[in-house]
Amino acid sequence: MKQFSATVNSDLSDRIGPCVATIGFFDGVHRGHKFLIGGVMDSASRLGLQSTVITFDRHPRIVLHKDYRPRLLTTCDEKLKLLAATGADNCVVLHFDEATAALSAYGFMKDVLRSRLNVRMLVTGYDNRFGHDRAEGFDSYVDYGRELGVDVVRAEAFTLNGVQVSSSVVRSFLSAGEVSMAAMCLGYEYSLAGTVVEGCREGRRLGFPTANIVPDDSLKLIPGPGVYAVRVEIDGDGRIMPGMMNIGSRPTFGGDGMTLEVNIFGFSGDIYGHNVSVSFCTRLRDERKFGSAVKLAEQLAHDRAEAEAVLSR
């Protein structure tokens, strides 16, 4: 996949041949997105054109509403890696700013899609809208396309086991701690990356030392409170280790505020200041308060045994 960073004024028509394209923020690059992009690639192959995915470098609502803080499923770098894996010919990352937001749907189709990006067919998501205030819909895009020489078609929704897959559905599953359902929709296990910082060392005293993690991206969604079976990678070295993670306020010790603590099975090295990536396999239980540290340690031993069984499968 060839990747291009551009503004709406960039002319890439000399580097991107006539193409079939789709456009969206593509947060998470979930199975619904892959279904849509697969349709773009099929149409491009049939018509003898290139396939192009058009996305944005930031969530549009950040520009439209200054106090808006999205809960992202992927950072921009993660999104681009996932898009590259789809096999599409091109990916254009448009810088989204006030000028982009001010474009009407017609202006965007004429000046950006047709003139600068060589789009000959536009495949829209089943619920996707673009242009200033998203005021127009699919029928308008079809009319504009006829005038501009762009064939506009709408993809079907992607449904899996009765679930209509979307980024908002994945966020809902993660917020509820349903990481297995989120993984089903994504097509991969959801992950968080962050830096290991000094903690209270309560886990070490219980025989379950934990790495306390501060996420790299403050906008990335953190799954709901609970204890999870996870897979852990340190500094991107390719070695994947089993573990369990607690997300919550540590109520047994009178904790205040949210912490992310991962116990890596069979690992005892000093990783303060290192980067850790945690992939969520399944949720083991709710976080809860125990009557004593001994009772908590007994539960942690049970959690570890359950996590090992789950991860070995």
ChimeraX attribute file (.defattr): number of C-alpha atoms within 10 A of each C-alpha:
attribute: neighborCount
match mode: 1-to-1
recipient: residues
	/A:1	17
	/A:2	12
	/A:3	16
	/A:4	16
	/A:5	14
	/A:6	16
	/A:7	17
	/A:8	19
	/A:9	13
	/A:10	14
	/A:11	16
	/A:12	17
	/A:13	16
	/A:14	10
	/A:15	13
	/A:16	21
	/A:17	17
	/A:18	20
	/A:19	28
	/A:20	29
	/A:21	30
	/A:22	28
	/A:23	21
	/A:24	15
	/A:25	19
	/A:26	24
	/A:27	23
	/A:28	26
	/A:29	25
	/A:30	24
	/A:31	21
	/A:32	24
	/A:33	25
	/A:34	19
	/A:35	18
	/A:36	20
	/A:37	28
	/A:38	16
	/A:39	19
	/A:40	26
	/A:41	24
	/A:42	13
	/A:43	19
	/A:44	22
	/A:45	14
	/A:46	9
	/A:47	12
	/A:48	12
	/A:49	19
	/A:50	22
	/A:51	29
	/A:52	30
	/A:53	25
	/A:54	19
	/A:55	24
	/A:56	21
	/A:57	19
	/A:58	18
	/A:59	19
	/A:60	18
	/A:61	14
	/A:62	14
	/A:63	15
	/A:64	15
	/A:65	9
	/A:66	8
	/A:67	9
	/A:68	12
	/A:69	13
	/A:70	15
	/A:71	15
	/A:72	18
	/A:73	26
	/A:74	21
	/A:75	17
	/A:76	20
	/A:77	10
	/A:78	14
	/A:79	20
	/A:80	20
	/A:81	12
	/A:82	17
	/A:83	24
	/A:84	17
	/A:85	11
	/A:86	17
	/A:87	13
	/A:88	20
	/A:89	18
	/A:90	22
	/A:91	23
	/A:92	22
	/A:93	21
	/A:94	20
	/A:95	18
	/A:96	21
	/A:97	17
	/A:98	11
	/A:99	11
	/A:100	19
	/A:101	18
	/A:102	14
	/A:103	18
	/A:104	17
	/A:105	20
	/A:106	20
	/A:107	15
	/A:108	19
	/A:109	23
	/A:110	20
	/A:111	16
	/A:112	23
	/A:113	25
	/A:114	22
	/A:115	15
	/A:116	19
	/A:117	26
	/A:118	23
	/A:119	27
	/A:120	21
	/A:121	25
	/A:122	24
	/A:123	20
	/A:124	23
	/A:125	22
	/A:126	14
	/A:127	12
	/A:128	16
	/A:129	18
	/A:130	21
	/A:131	18
	/A:132	16
	/A:133	13
	/A:134	12
	/A:135	11
	/A:136	15
	/A:137	14
	/A:138	18
	/A:139	11
	/A:140	13
	/A:141	21
	/A:142	17
	/A:143	14
	/A:144	19
	/A:145	21
	/A:146	11
	/A:147	10
	/A:148	16
	/A:149	13
	/A:150	22
	/A:151	18
	/A:152	22
	/A:153	18
	/A:154	16
	/A:155	17
	/A:156	14
	/A:157	16
	/A:158	19
	/A:159	13
	/A:160	12
	/A:161	8
	/A:162	7
	/A:163	12
	/A:164	12
	/A:165	21
	/A:166	23
	/A:167	21
	/A:168	12
	/A:169	15
	/A:170	24
	/A:171	21
	/A:172	17
	/A:173	18
	/A:174	23
	/A:175	16
	/A:176	14
	/A:177	25
	/A:178	19
	/A:179	27
	/A:180	18
	/A:181	19
	/A:182	27
	/A:183	21
	/A:184	18
	/A:185	27
	/A:186	22
	/A:187	15
	/A:188	16
	/A:189	19
	/A:190	24
	/A:191	21
	/A:192	22
	/A:193	20
	/A:194	21
	/A:195	19
	/A:196	23
	/A:197	14
	/A:198	12
	/A:199	14
	/A:200	11
	/A:201	13
	/A:202	14
	/A:203	19
	/A:204	12
	/A:205	11
	/A:206	14
	/A:207	11
	/A:208	18
	/A:209	18
	/A:210	26
	/A:211	23
	/A:212	23
	/A:213	25
	/A:214	18
	/A:215	19
	/A:216	15
	/A:217	13
	/A:218	13
	/A:219	14
	/A:220	18
	/A:221	19
	/A:222	20
	/A:223	22
	/A:224	19
	/A:225	22
	/A:226	18
	/A:227	24
	/A:228	27
	/A:229	28
	/A:230	28
	/A:231	23
	/A:232	26
	/A:233	18
	/A:234	19
	/A:235	15
	/A:236	11
	/A:237	7
	/A:238	9
	/A:239	10
	/A:240	15
	/A:241	16
	/A:242	23
	/A:243	24
	/A:244	30
	/A:245	28
	/A:246	24
	/A:247	20
	/A:248	20
	/A:249	19
	/A:250	20
	/A:251	13
	/A:252	15
	/A:253	13
	/A:254	9
	/A:255	12
	/A:256	10
	/A:257	9
	/A:258	12
	/A:259	17
	/A:260	20
	/A:261	22
	/A:262	27
	/A:263	23
	/A:264	21
	/A:265	18
	/A:266	9
	/A:267	12
	/A:268	10
	/A:269	6
	/A:270	9
	/A:271	15
	/A:272	14
	/A:273	12
	/A:274	13
	/A:275	19
	/A:276	23
	/A:277	21
	/A:278	25
	/A:279	22
	/A:280	27
	/A:281	25
	/A:282	22
	/A:283	22
	/A:284	19
	/A:285	14
	/A:286	15
	/A:287	18
	/A:288	14
	/A:289	15
	/A:290	15
	/A:291	8
	/A:292	10
	/A:293	16
	/A:294	11
	/A:295	12
	/A:296	17
	/A:297	17
	/A:298	11
	/A:299	13
	/A:300	18
	/A:301	13
	/A:302	12
	/A:303	19
	/A:304	22
	/A:305	11
	/A:306	15
	/A:307	24
	/A:308	17
	/A:309	11
	/A:310	15
	/A:311	16
	/A:312	8
	/A:313	5
